[in-house]
Amino acid sequence: MQPVLETRTPDDFSLWPVAVDTSSRFTALSGNLTSAEVGTALMFIVRCNDIDPDPGVGDDRPPRPADPLASFLHGLLTFDDLFASGGLRVVDGSTGVTLLPGCCSGLEDWRGVYAVLDGAGSPFLGHDPDPVVDRSGESVRLVVDFEQSDSPVIELSAAELRRLLDGVGRDLAAFLALAAAWARLHLPDHAEPVIEALARVLGVPANGGTRQAS
């Protein structure tokens, strides 16, 4: 189980260094990314929230600043509810079955899967495909696409699901530490608010990680 961000090859982006070739649709977030991969991940998280303030719908955020960098970061630093397209990718090593986030799934909601362990229903994991997490007693079924009657399924125990989710939290904390060091190097004038916003969207503590991006 990995926390993944939906990414693609950046086009004409020059505000900070990014990876020039993103061949996979999803990028797994961890403490093992290169500096350019961290920059790419941050770019896509910022883009997910790069929306103009709209007072007509009660959006009372301040207007965009004129500076290009501050303008691009504006949504990330002013939205209360942040979004990062992605979610959880789960691969069954014995069968090869893979569960991926559906459309409109947000990585910021990954902790909602813990609620399944407390008896709640499956959280929204996106659509087209429609992944579902279903618990029965101490068994959990990860359905790749609930809309398909013959959908592949990953079966595991509730204890194993909790262990995997705890691992996701560690991966995201390691990525945040890496991204914090990256932000202090590449975005020194905006680093602390960017780190705080990343912590909120990733659902992990902003502990001021110091690991260096390599």
Long-range contacts (C-beta under 8 A, 24 or more apart in sequence): 1-88, 1-89, 1-90, 1-164, 1-165, 1-167, 1-168, 2-28, 2-29, 2-30, 2-88, 2-89, 2-90, 2-168, 2-171, 3-28, 3-29, 3-86, 3-87, 3-88, 3-89, 3-107, 3-110, 3-168, 3-171, 3-172, 3-175, 3-202, 4-28, 4-29, 4-86, 4-87, 4-88, 4-89, 4-100, 4-101, 4-107, 5-29, 5-41, 5-44, 5-45, 5-84, 5-85, 5-86, 5-107, 6-44, 6-85, 6-86, 6-101, 7-40, 7-41, 7-44, 10-40, 10-43, 13-43, 15-43, 15-68, 15-69, 15-72, 16-42, 16-43, 16-186, 16-187, 17-186, 18-43, 26-86, 26-89, 26-100, 26-101, 28-89, 28-171, 29-107, 29-171, 29-172, 29-175, 29-202, 30-171, 30-174, 30-175, 31-171, 31-174, 31-175, 31-177, 31-178, 31-211, 32-174, 33-175, 33-178, 33-213, 34-213, 34-214, 35-182, 35-213, 35-214, 38-175, 38-178, 38-179, 38-182, 38-213, 39-182, 39-186, 41-175, 41-179, 42-179, 42-182, 42-183, 42-194, 42-198, 44-84, 44-85, 45-76, 45-82, 45-84, 45-198, 45-201, 46-72, 46-73, 46-75, 46-76, 48-82, 48-83, 48-84, 48-85, 49-75, 49-76, 49-79, 49-82, 49-83, 50-74, 50-75, 50-76, 51-75, 51-79, 53-78, 69-187, 69-190, 70-190, 73-187, 73-190, 73-194, 76-194, 76-197, 77-190, 77-193, 77-194, 77-197, 82-108, 82-197, 82-200, 82-201, 83-108, 83-201, 84-108, 84-201, 84-202, 87-125, 87-126, 88-113, 88-125, 88-168, 90-142, 90-154, 90-164, 92-154, 95-152, 95-154, 97-144, 97-152, 97-153, 97-154, 98-144, 99-131, 99-142, 99-143, 99-144, 99-154, 100-129, 100-131, 100-144, 101-125, 101-126, 101-131, 102-126, 102-127, 102-128, 102-129, 102-130, 102-131, 103-127, 103-128, 107-201, 107-202, 108-200, 108-201, 108-202, 108-203, 110-165, 110-168, 110-172, 110-203, 111-165, 111-203, 113-161, 113-165, 114-162, 114-165, 116-140, 116-161, 117-158, 117-161, 117-162, 133-161, 169-203, 169-204, 172-202, 172-203, 172-204, 173-204, 173-205, 173-207, 173-209, 174-209, 174-211, 175-202, 176-202, 176-204, 176-206, 176-207, 176-209, 177-207, 177-209, 177-210, 177-211, 178-209, 178-211, 178-212, 178-213, 179-209, 179-213, 180-206, 180-208, 180-209, 180-210, 180-211, 181-209, 181-210, 181-211, 181-212, 181-213, 182-213, 185-213
